[in-house]
Amino acid sequence: MLHLRMITPADRTEAVVKAIETTVGTTHLVVLPGAAREPRGDVVMCDVAREAGDELLQELRQLRIGEDGSIAVENIDLSLSRRADAAEEEAPGEAADAVLWEQLTEATHEESTLTITYVAFMILATMIAACGVVLDNAILIVGAMAVGPEFGPLAGVCTGLVQRRPRLALRSLTALLIGFAVAIVATTLFSLGMDAIGQFHEGMLDSPRPNTGFIWKPDPFSFVVSLLAGVAGVLSLTSAKSGALVGVAISVTTVPAGANAAVALSYGEFAQMWGSAEQLLLNLGGIMLAGVLTLYGQKALWATQRGRWARRAAKT
């Protein structure tokens, strides 16, 4: 269940209440006339099944409540209410399959903004991966992939394309490219510094690396894994399964490929550098392709489910 809290202009409160009452899957409606002070208006609260949340939010946006008032949405972790249980049963589809497009857009907007914190995590993740590459240490590689924040911008590009929001897609792509560029440059300098103090040397990069040699040798399996990870990552975001997103982060060679390219560049190993760059671009492209197709698939599936439910309701 979701909890909605709205500040509505007084002249639109009746329309908001009607939208809530006519949306299947809503309950616990509360109206507090004149309770809001900034902005001034009425406070309207209700609970809605996740499956019906997107439909209700669209109606509220059409009433311009977000522009002239406010709409706050919270997940309800526990609701002890028979009426809430009945509302969830009345709503079409399953909560796990429902996509809240407004919530997804807002989440990807925050995660795909180019900030100092985002760039810092990119640099740190790539430096950790550089240590893993030179030491042929799989544990460091996995840790670097878990630290890397690159899936946020990737999801932002996918969402922007599917929702036809070019600004979101462009901002996410900019954050992705600049983040990797800065991280690779910083890691190249880091590698040179580590070499200067005797911690890295060229022989470590050229020696056999059974655990990490695959990073700069892309193959068809790299693309297949990136497609699977893209599907899993988008599903984890739309269903709020954050634990699954961690698994996605450590399954695709993006940050390690950037790190290997940086270390190879510092030693003039251009074959490894270009191989790593190809691996990086292959994985990023596969994730975005799979993410876009998954979101389109979810959109079509949910529209089909709602159509079936509407026809069934009309017959009854």
C-alpha positions as CSV (number, residue, x, y, z in Angstrom):
1,M,0.0,0.0,0.0
2,L,1.0,3.6,-0.6
3,H,0.0,6.6,1.5
4,L,-0.7,9.9,-0.3
5,R,-0.7,13.2,1.4
6,M,-1.9,16.2,-0.7
7,I,-2.3,19.9,-0.3
8,T,-5.0,20.9,-2.6
9,P,-6.4,24.4,-3.6
10,A,-9.9,24.7,-2.0
11,D,-11.6,25.0,-5.4
12,R,-10.1,21.6,-6.5
13,T,-10.6,19.6,-3.4
14,E,-13.9,18.2,-4.5
15,A,-12.4,17.0,-7.8
16,V,-9.5,15.4,-5.9
17,V,-11.9,13.6,-3.6
18,K,-13.9,12.4,-6.5
19,A,-10.8,11.1,-8.3
20,I,-9.8,9.1,-5.1
21,E,-13.3,7.7,-4.6
22,T,-13.6,6.6,-8.2
23,T,-10.2,4.9,-8.2
24,V,-10.4,1.2,-7.4
25,G,-8.0,0.2,-4.6
26,T,-8.2,3.4,-2.5
27,T,-9.2,3.6,1.2
28,H,-8.7,5.6,4.4
29,L,-9.7,8.9,2.8
30,V,-9.2,11.9,5.1
31,V,-10.1,15.6,4.3
32,L,-8.9,18.5,6.5
33,P,-10.5,21.7,5.1
34,G,-8.2,24.7,5.4
35,A,-5.5,22.9,7.4
36,A,-2.6,23.8,5.1
37,R,-0.8,27.1,5.5
38,E,2.1,26.9,3.0
39,P,0.8,26.7,0.4
40,R,-2.7,27.5,1.6
41,G,-5.4,24.9,0.9
42,D,-7.0,21.7,2.2
43,V,-5.1,18.6,3.3
44,V,-6.3,15.4,1.7
45,M,-4.9,12.0,2.7
46,C,-5.6,8.5,1.5
47,D,-4.1,5.0,1.1
48,V,-4.0,3.3,-2.3
49,A,-2.9,-0.1,-3.5
50,R,0.3,0.1,-5.4
51,E,-1.4,-1.4,-8.4
52,A,-3.7,1.6,-8.6
53,G,-1.2,4.3,-7.6
54,D,0.0,5.3,-11.0
55,E,-3.5,5.8,-12.3
56,L,-4.4,8.0,-9.3
57,L,-1.2,10.0,-9.6
58,Q,-1.9,10.7,-13.3
59,E,-5.4,12.1,-12.4
60,L,-3.9,14.3,-9.7
61,R,-1.3,15.6,-12.1
62,Q,-4.1,16.4,-14.6
63,L,-5.7,18.5,-11.9
64,R,-2.3,20.3,-11.5
65,I,-2.1,19.5,-7.8
66,G,1.6,19.1,-8.1
67,E,1.9,22.6,-9.5
68,D,-0.4,24.5,-7.2
69,G,-0.3,22.4,-4.1
70,S,1.8,19.3,-3.3
71,I,1.7,15.5,-3.6
72,A,3.7,13.3,-1.2
73,V,3.8,9.5,-1.6
74,E,5.1,7.1,1.0
75,N,5.4,3.3,1.1
76,I,3.4,1.7,4.0
77,D,5.5,-1.0,5.6
78,L,2.7,-2.3,7.8
79,S,-1.1,-1.7,7.6
80,L,-3.4,-3.5,10.0
81,S,-6.7,-2.8,8.3
82,R,-9.4,-5.1,6.8
83,R,-10.3,-2.2,4.5
84,A,-6.8,-1.9,3.3
85,D,-6.7,-5.7,2.6
86,A,-10.0,-5.4,0.6
87,A,-8.6,-2.4,-1.4
88,E,-5.6,-4.4,-2.4
89,E,-7.8,-7.3,-3.5
90,E,-10.0,-4.9,-5.5
91,A,-7.1,-3.3,-7.4
92,P,-6.2,-4.9,-10.7
93,G,-2.9,-6.9,-11.1
94,E,-0.3,-7.6,-8.5
95,A,1.7,-5.0,-6.5
96,A,5.0,-6.5,-7.4
97,D,4.3,-6.0,-11.1
98,A,3.0,-2.4,-10.9
99,V,5.3,0.5,-12.0
100,L,4.9,3.9,-10.4
101,W,6.3,6.0,-13.3
102,E,6.4,9.2,-11.3
103,Q,8.3,7.5,-8.5
104,L,10.7,5.9,-11.0
105,T,11.3,9.2,-12.8
106,E,12.0,11.0,-9.5
107,A,14.3,8.2,-8.3
108,T,16.4,8.1,-11.5
109,H,16.5,12.0,-11.5
110,E,18.2,12.0,-8.1
111,E,20.5,9.1,-8.9
112,S,21.6,10.5,-12.3
113,T,22.5,14.0,-11.3
114,L,26.2,14.9,-11.7
115,T,27.2,15.7,-8.1
116,I,30.5,15.7,-6.2
117,T,29.4,12.7,-4.3
118,Y,28.6,10.7,-7.4
119,V,31.9,11.6,-9.0
120,A,33.7,10.7,-5.8
121,F,32.1,7.3,-5.6
122,M,33.0,6.7,-9.3
123,I,36.7,7.6,-8.6
124,L,36.9,5.5,-5.5
125,A,35.3,2.5,-7.1
126,T,37.6,2.7,-10.1
127,M,40.7,3.1,-7.9
128,I,39.7,0.0,-5.9
129,A,39.2,-1.9,-9.1
130,A,42.6,-0.8,-10.3
131,C,44.1,-2.4,-7.2
132,G,42.1,-5.5,-8.0
133,V,43.3,-5.6,-11.6
134,V,47.0,-5.2,-10.7
135,L,46.8,-7.8,-7.9
136,D,44.5,-10.1,-9.9
137,N,42.2,-10.0,-6.8
138,A,38.6,-11.0,-7.5
139,I,37.4,-9.8,-4.1
140,L,38.6,-6.2,-4.8
141,I,36.9,-6.3,-8.2
142,V,33.6,-7.4,-6.7
143,G,33.9,-4.7,-4.0
144,A,34.6,-2.0,-6.7
145,M,31.5,-3.1,-8.7
146,A,29.4,-2.9,-5.5
147,V,30.7,0.6,-4.7
148,G,30.2,2.0,-8.3
149,P,27.1,4.2,-8.7
150,E,26.8,3.9,-12.5
151,F,23.5,2.1,-12.6
152,G,21.6,5.2,-11.5
153,P,22.5,7.2,-14.7
154,L,22.0,4.0,-16.8
155,A,18.5,3.7,-15.4
156,G,17.9,7.4,-15.9
157,V,18.8,7.1,-19.6
158,C,16.3,4.1,-20.0
159,T,13.5,5.9,-18.1
160,G,14.1,9.2,-20.1
161,L,13.9,7.3,-23.4
162,V,10.7,5.3,-22.5
163,Q,9.0,8.3,-20.9
164,R,10.0,10.6,-23.7
165,R,11.8,13.0,-21.3
166,P,14.9,14.0,-23.3
167,R,16.2,16.2,-20.5
168,L,16.3,13.3,-18.1
169,A,18.0,11.0,-20.7
170,L,20.6,13.7,-21.6
171,R,21.4,14.6,-18.0
172,S,21.8,10.9,-17.1
173,L,24.0,10.2,-20.2
174,T,26.1,13.3,-19.3
175,A,26.6,12.1,-15.7
176,L,27.5,8.6,-17.0
177,L,30.1,9.8,-19.5
178,I,31.7,12.5,-17.4
179,G,31.7,10.2,-14.3
180,F,33.6,7.5,-16.2
181,A,35.9,10.1,-17.9
182,V,36.9,11.7,-14.6
183,A,37.3,8.4,-12.9
184,I,39.6,7.0,-15.6
185,V,41.8,10.1,-15.6
186,A,42.0,10.1,-11.8
187,T,42.8,6.4,-11.8
188,T,45.5,6.9,-14.4
189,L,47.2,9.4,-12.1
190,F,46.6,7.1,-9.2
191,S,48.3,4.3,-11.1
192,L,51.3,6.5,-11.9
193,G,51.6,7.5,-8.3
194,M,51.4,3.9,-7.1
195,D,54.1,3.0,-9.6
196,A,56.3,5.8,-8.3
197,I,56.2,4.5,-4.8
198,G,56.8,0.9,-6.0
199,Q,53.4,-0.5,-5.3
200,F,52.5,-1.0,-9.0
201,H,54.8,-2.1,-11.8
202,E,54.2,-3.0,-15.5
203,G,55.0,-6.6,-15.0
204,M,51.9,-7.0,-12.8
205,L,49.7,-6.0,-15.6
206,D,51.5,-8.1,-18.3
207,S,51.6,-11.3,-16.1
208,P,48.9,-14.0,-16.4
209,R,45.8,-12.9,-14.6
210,P,43.4,-15.8,-14.4
211,N,40.9,-13.9,-12.2
212,T,40.8,-10.6,-14.0
213,G,42.2,-11.1,-17.5
214,F,38.6,-11.4,-18.9
215,I,38.1,-7.7,-18.1
216,W,39.9,-6.5,-21.3
217,K,38.8,-9.4,-23.5
218,P,35.1,-8.9,-24.4
219,D,33.2,-11.7,-26.0
220,P,29.6,-12.6,-26.7
221,F,29.0,-13.7,-23.1
222,S,29.9,-10.2,-22.0
223,F,27.0,-8.8,-24.0
224,V,24.6,-11.6,-22.9
225,V,25.4,-10.9,-19.2
226,S,24.9,-7.2,-19.7
227,L,21.5,-7.8,-21.2
228,L,20.5,-10.0,-18.3
229,A,21.8,-7.5,-15.8
230,G,19.9,-4.7,-17.5
231,V,16.6,-6.6,-17.1
232,A,17.3,-7.5,-13.5
233,G,18.4,-3.9,-12.6
234,V,15.3,-2.3,-14.1
235,L,13.0,-4.9,-12.4
236,S,14.7,-4.2,-9.1
237,L,14.0,-0.5,-9.4
238,T,10.4,-0.7,-10.5
239,S,9.6,-3.3,-7.8
240,A,11.7,-1.6,-5.2
241,K,13.8,-4.7,-4.7
242,S,17.0,-2.9,-3.7
243,G,18.7,-6.1,-2.6
244,A,18.5,-7.4,-6.2
245,L,20.1,-4.2,-7.4
246,V,23.3,-5.0,-5.4
247,G,23.5,-8.3,-7.2
248,V,23.2,-6.5,-10.5
249,A,26.0,-4.1,-9.6
250,I,28.4,-6.9,-9.0
251,S,27.5,-8.9,-12.1
252,V,28.6,-6.5,-14.9
253,T,32.2,-5.4,-15.8
254,T,31.8,-1.7,-16.1
255,V,33.9,0.0,-13.4
256,P,36.6,-2.7,-13.6
257,A,36.8,-2.2,-17.3
258,G,37.4,1.5,-16.8
259,A,40.0,0.8,-14.2
260,N,41.9,-1.7,-16.4
261,A,41.8,0.9,-19.2
262,A,43.3,3.5,-16.8
263,V,46.1,1.3,-15.6
264,A,46.9,0.1,-19.1
265,L,47.0,3.8,-20.3
266,S,49.4,4.7,-17.6
267,Y,51.9,2.0,-18.9
268,G,51.2,2.6,-22.6
269,E,49.5,-0.8,-23.0
270,F,47.2,0.4,-25.7
271,A,45.9,-3.1,-26.6
272,Q,44.6,-3.7,-23.1
273,M,43.3,-0.1,-23.0
274,W,41.2,-0.5,-26.2
275,G,40.1,-3.9,-25.2
276,S,38.9,-2.6,-21.8
277,A,37.2,0.4,-23.5
278,E,35.4,-2.0,-25.8
279,Q,34.3,-4.1,-22.8
280,L,33.0,-1.0,-21.1
281,L,31.0,0.3,-24.0
282,L,29.6,-3.2,-24.7
283,N,28.3,-3.6,-21.2
284,L,26.9,-0.1,-21.0
285,G,25.1,-0.5,-24.3
286,G,23.7,-3.9,-23.4
287,I,22.4,-2.6,-20.0
288,M,20.7,0.4,-21.7
289,L,19.2,-1.7,-24.5
290,A,17.8,-4.3,-22.0
291,G,16.6,-1.6,-19.7
292,V,14.6,0.2,-22.4
293,L,13.1,-3.0,-23.7
294,T,12.1,-4.1,-20.2
295,L,10.4,-0.8,-19.4
296,Y,8.5,-1.0,-22.7
297,G,7.5,-4.6,-21.9
298,Q,6.3,-3.6,-18.4
299,K,4.3,-0.8,-19.9
300,A,2.6,-3.1,-22.4
301,L,2.0,-5.8,-19.8
302,W,0.4,-3.4,-17.4
303,A,-1.8,-1.9,-20.1
304,T,-3.0,-5.4,-21.1
305,Q,-3.8,-6.3,-17.5
306,R,-5.7,-3.1,-16.9
307,G,-7.7,-3.6,-20.1
308,R,-8.7,-7.1,-19.0
309,W,-9.7,-5.9,-15.6
310,A,-11.8,-3.1,-17.1
311,R,-13.6,-5.5,-19.4
312,R,-14.3,-7.8,-16.5
313,A,-15.6,-5.0,-14.4
314,A,-17.8,-3.8,-17.2
315,K,-19.4,-7.2,-17.5
316,T,-20.2,-7.3,-13.8
